[in-house]
């Protein structure tokens, strides 16, 4: 990640392509469909964006109503974004940022700088910043592949298996609450019903310290480690901290679309929402999923039943064991209090 103020992120890439071609890719609806969106439209001229045009950009289970703030052909394109994100049960959340693209010729290449700005100085602002920074890094990698190789790799880049959580790097406030030093793990803000994480007994306020024997000190570490399981089957060990003690459980990662955020059937956001609500209602009625109190209130390890911190408890996908080890410590990261905003996290494309 490029170092910058906490209210923004910045990604830079060099593209071996013509200036006009790069502009077309990032600033027109047809262009964004080649590397980023499943569908897109504009209220203005599709080939000549101008300030005031409203873009509707669909990324799967995320839809962005984006207003063009500034458009200088082949140089600068600025958007005011309103992302609507769907959770696995169909509930929608909206969050707001500004996104700018700056294009500069550079010795046979085009230097493309992308900045996202407007993140709040709190825990969810931190989560959103980490999430979008990694998501745009992958999307720009796909743009490079499309322009230079003719290969659209978005499915390969975003279909890595998921835990079904919303997570961020432990900050100072969470460090005080959990006993894990800032920058020493991934704090779970949410664990979604019927997700691999919940089935394995994980719950909100836990801190994931490692996956498959590899440390996940930061959000970036978490995404890189979990991405390495693409195409692999079988259970994965997860080491985590709860109430100052370390535990270990086994998780079966998922590539289901409600957790990856992909939209291979090219459904509209409303169709995805209706489908998820229907699944949630039908499974809740059967008692299979979406039922029962969340474990963060009961002190239970997911669906496994009651357990104290010193007991060994079996989760649906494996054993949860108290390792008796001290939590890992590192000294980085900073943030403040949480707020209610959009939630994509581990379920959507940006993670």
CORLIN-V416501 format. One record per residue. N is the residue number from 0. RES is the residue in three letters. OMEGA is omega in degrees with one decimal (999 if undefined). Layout:
BEGIN
N,RES,OMEGA ; N,RES,OMEGA
END
This chain:
BEGIN
0,UNK,176.3 ; 1,UNK,-179.2 ; 2,UNK,178.3 ; 3,UNK,179.2 ; 4,UNK,-173.9 ; 5,UNK,178.4 ; 6,UNK,-176.5 ; 7,UNK,170.1 ; 8,UNK,-179.2 ; 9,UNK,174.1 ; 10,UNK,179.2 ; 11,UNK,175.0 ; 12,UNK,177.1 ; 13,UNK,-173.7 ; 14,UNK,177.1 ; 15,UNK,-177.2 ; 16,UNK,179.3 ; 17,UNK,-179.3 ; 18,UNK,-179.6 ; 19,UNK,-179.8 ; 20,UNK,178.5 ; 21,UNK,177.8 ; 22,UNK,179.1 ; 23,UNK,-176.7 ; 24,UNK,-173.5 ; 25,UNK,-170.7 ; 26,UNK,-179.8 ; 27,UNK,178.5 ; 28,UNK,179.9 ; 29,UNK,179.9 ; 30,UNK,-178.8 ; 31,UNK,178.8 ; 32,UNK,-178.1 ; 33,UNK,-175.4 ; 34,UNK,-168.7 ; 35,UNK,-171.0 ; 36,UNK,172.9 ; 37,UNK,175.5 ; 38,UNK,-179.8 ; 39,UNK,179.0 ; 40,UNK,179.2 ; 41,UNK,175.9 ; 42,UNK,-178.4 ; 43,UNK,177.5 ; 44,UNK,-176.3 ; 45,UNK,-176.9 ; 46,UNK,-176.5 ; 47,UNK,-178.3 ; 48,UNK,178.5 ; 49,UNK,-179.9 ; 50,UNK,-179.3 ; 51,UNK,175.2 ; 52,UNK,177.9 ; 53,UNK,177.7 ; 54,UNK,168.8 ; 55,UNK,-172.9 ; 56,UNK,-179.2 ; 57,UNK,179.9 ; 58,UNK,-175.6 ; 59,UNK,176.9 ; 60,UNK,174.1 ; 61,UNK,176.3 ; 62,UNK,-174.3 ; 63,UNK,169.8 ; 64,UNK,-167.8 ; 65,UNK,-179.8 ; 66,UNK,177.9 ; 67,UNK,179.2 ; 68,UNK,-177.6 ; 69,UNK,179.0 ; 70,UNK,176.0 ; 71,UNK,-172.2 ; 72,UNK,177.3 ; 73,UNK,-178.5 ; 74,UNK,-171.0 ; 75,UNK,-179.2 ; 76,UNK,-175.2 ; 77,UNK,-177.7 ; 78,UNK,168.9 ; 79,UNK,-169.3 ; 80,UNK,170.5 ; 81,UNK,-177.5 ; 82,UNK,171.5 ; 83,UNK,-175.6 ; 84,UNK,178.7 ; 85,UNK,172.4 ; 86,UNK,-178.9 ; 87,UNK,179.7 ; 88,UNK,176.5 ; 89,UNK,178.5 ; 90,UNK,-176.1 ; 91,UNK,174.7 ; 92,UNK,179.9 ; 93,UNK,174.8 ; 94,UNK,-168.1 ; 95,UNK,173.2 ; 96,UNK,171.6 ; 97,UNK,-178.3 ; 98,UNK,179.5 ; 99,UNK,174.7 ; 100,UNK,176.3 ; 101,UNK,-177.3 ; 102,UNK,179.2 ; 103,UNK,172.3 ; 104,UNK,-178.1 ; 105,UNK,173.6 ; 106,UNK,-179.4 ; 107,UNK,177.3 ; 108,UNK,168.8 ; 109,UNK,174.3 ; 110,UNK,-180.0 ; 111,UNK,176.9 ; 112,UNK,-178.6 ; 113,UNK,179.4 ; 114,UNK,173.5 ; 115,UNK,-172.2 ; 116,UNK,176.0 ; 117,UNK,180.0 ; 118,UNK,179.5 ; 119,UNK,179.5 ; 120,UNK,177.8 ; 121,UNK,-173.5 ; 122,UNK,179.7 ; 123,UNK,173.6 ; 124,UNK,175.9 ; 125,UNK,179.1 ; 126,UNK,-178.2 ; 127,UNK,179.0 ; 128,UNK,-179.4 ; 129,UNK,-178.3 ; 130,UNK,-177.3 ; 131,UNK,178.0 ; 132,UNK,179.9 ; 133,UNK,179.1 ; 134,UNK,179.0 ; 135,UNK,177.2 ; 136,UNK,179.1 ; 137,UNK,-179.1 ; 138,UNK,178.0 ; 139,UNK,173.9 ; 140,UNK,177.6 ; 141,UNK,176.1 ; 142,UNK,178.0 ; 143,UNK,178.8 ; 144,UNK,-179.3 ; 145,UNK,-175.8 ; 146,UNK,-173.6 ; 147,UNK,-176.0 ; 148,UNK,-177.2 ; 149,UNK,-176.7 ; 150,UNK,174.0 ; 151,UNK,-174.2 ; 152,UNK,-174.3 ; 153,UNK,178.6 ; 154,UNK,179.1 ; 155,UNK,-176.7 ; 156,UNK,-173.4 ; 157,UNK,-176.9 ; 158,UNK,175.5 ; 159,UNK,-175.3 ; 160,UNK,-174.1 ; 161,UNK,171.9 ; 162,UNK,-175.6 ; 163,UNK,-178.6 ; 164,UNK,165.4 ; 165,UNK,-171.7 ; 166,UNK,175.2 ; 167,UNK,176.2 ; 168,UNK,178.7 ; 169,UNK,176.9 ; 170,UNK,-174.7 ; 171,UNK,179.2 ; 172,UNK,179.3 ; 173,UNK,176.9 ; 174,UNK,178.3 ; 175,UNK,-177.3 ; 176,UNK,-169.7 ; 177,UNK,-175.7 ; 178,UNK,176.0 ; 179,UNK,-176.8 ; 180,UNK,177.3 ; 181,UNK,-177.1 ; 182,UNK,-176.8 ; 183,UNK,-179.3 ; 184,UNK,-179.9 ; 185,UNK,-179.4 ; 186,UNK,-179.7 ; 187,UNK,176.1 ; 188,UNK,179.8 ; 189,UNK,169.8 ; 190,UNK,-172.0 ; 191,UNK,179.2 ; 192,UNK,178.2 ; 193,UNK,177.0 ; 194,UNK,174.4 ; 195,UNK,-179.6 ; 196,UNK,-179.5 ; 197,UNK,179.6 ; 198,UNK,-179.8 ; 199,UNK,175.8 ; 200,UNK,177.4 ; 201,UNK,-179.6 ; 202,UNK,178.6 ; 203,UNK,-178.6 ; 204,UNK,170.5 ; 205,UNK,175.6 ; 206,UNK,177.3 ; 207,UNK,-177.7 ; 208,UNK,-178.3 ; 209,UNK,178.1 ; 210,UNK,178.8 ; 211,UNK,178.9 ; 212,UNK,179.0 ; 213,UNK,-176.8 ; 214,UNK,176.1 ; 215,UNK,-174.6 ; 216,UNK,-177.1 ; 217,UNK,176.3 ; 218,UNK,178.6 ; 219,UNK,176.1 ; 220,UNK,-179.1 ; 221,UNK,-177.7 ; 222,UNK,-179.6 ; 223,UNK,-178.8 ; 224,UNK,-177.2 ; 225,UNK,177.4 ; 226,UNK,-178.8 ; 227,UNK,178.6 ; 228,UNK,177.4 ; 229,UNK,178.6 ; 230,UNK,-179.3 ; 231,UNK,179.2 ; 232,UNK,177.8 ; 233,UNK,-177.2 ; 234,UNK,-179.9 ; 235,UNK,178.5 ; 236,UNK,177.3 ; 237,UNK,176.2 ; 238,UNK,-176.1 ; 239,UNK,178.7 ; 240,UNK,175.8 ; 241,UNK,178.3 ; 242,UNK,175.3 ; 243,UNK,179.7 ; 244,UNK,179.4 ; 245,UNK,178.4 ; 246,UNK,175.8 ; 247,UNK,177.8 ; 248,UNK,179.6 ; 249,UNK,-174.9 ; 250,UNK,170.7 ; 251,UNK,-175.6 ; 252,UNK,-175.4 ; 253,UNK,171.7 ; 254,UNK,176.6 ; 255,UNK,-171.7 ; 256,UNK,178.7 ; 257,UNK,176.9 ; 258,UNK,178.6 ; 259,UNK,-178.7 ; 260,UNK,-179.5 ; 261,UNK,-176.8 ; 262,UNK,-174.5 ; 263,UNK,179.1 ; 264,UNK,179.9 ; 265,UNK,176.7 ; 266,UNK,172.9 ; 267,UNK,179.5 ; 268,UNK,179.2 ; 269,UNK,178.3 ; 270,UNK,176.6 ; 271,UNK,180.0 ; 272,UNK,-179.4 ; 273,UNK,-179.9 ; 274,UNK,-177.8 ; 275,UNK,177.4 ; 276,UNK,179.5 ; 277,UNK,178.5 ; 278,UNK,-179.4 ; 279,UNK,-178.9 ; 280,UNK,-176.2 ; 281,UNK,-179.0 ; 282,UNK,176.6 ; 283,UNK,179.8 ; 284,UNK,-178.9 ; 285,UNK,-178.6 ; 286,UNK,-176.3 ; 287,UNK,177.3 ; 288,UNK,178.2 ; 289,UNK,-177.3 ; 290,UNK,177.4 ; 291,UNK,-179.9 ; 292,UNK,178.3 ; 293,UNK,-172.6 ; 294,UNK,-179.7 ; 295,UNK,179.0 ; 296,UNK,-172.0 ; 297,UNK,-175.7 ; 298,UNK,-179.7 ; 299,UNK,171.3 ; 300,UNK,176.4 ; 301,UNK,-176.8 ; 302,UNK,-170.7 ; 303,UNK,-177.1 ; 304,UNK,-172.9 ; 305,UNK,178.0 ; 306,UNK,169.3 ; 307,UNK,-177.4 ; 308,UNK,-177.3 ; 309,UNK,-179.7 ; 310,UNK,173.0 ; 311,UNK,-173.3 ; 312,UNK,-180.0 ; 313,UNK,173.7 ; 314,UNK,-177.6 ; 315,UNK,-175.4 ; 316,UNK,-179.9 ; 317,UNK,-177.5 ; 318,UNK,169.4 ; 319,UNK,-176.3 ; 320,UNK,173.9 ; 321,UNK,-177.5 ; 322,UNK,178.8 ; 323,UNK,-177.4 ; 324,UNK,173.7 ; 325,UNK,179.4 ; 326,UNK,178.3 ; 327,UNK,178.9 ; 328,UNK,168.8 ; 329,UNK,-175.4 ; 330,UNK,171.9 ; 331,UNK,172.9 ; 332,UNK,179.8 ; 333,UNK,173.8 ; 334,UNK,-178.1 ; 335,UNK,-173.6 ; 336,UNK,179.7 ; 337,UNK,173.5 ; 338,UNK,179.5 ; 339,UNK,178.5 ; 340,UNK,-178.2 ; 341,UNK,-176.6 ; 342,UNK,174.7 ; 343,UNK,176.6 ; 344,UNK,-174.7 ; 345,UNK,-172.7 ; 346,UNK,-173.9 ; 347,UNK,-173.6 ; 348,UNK,-172.1 ; 349,UNK,177.0 ; 350,UNK,999
END
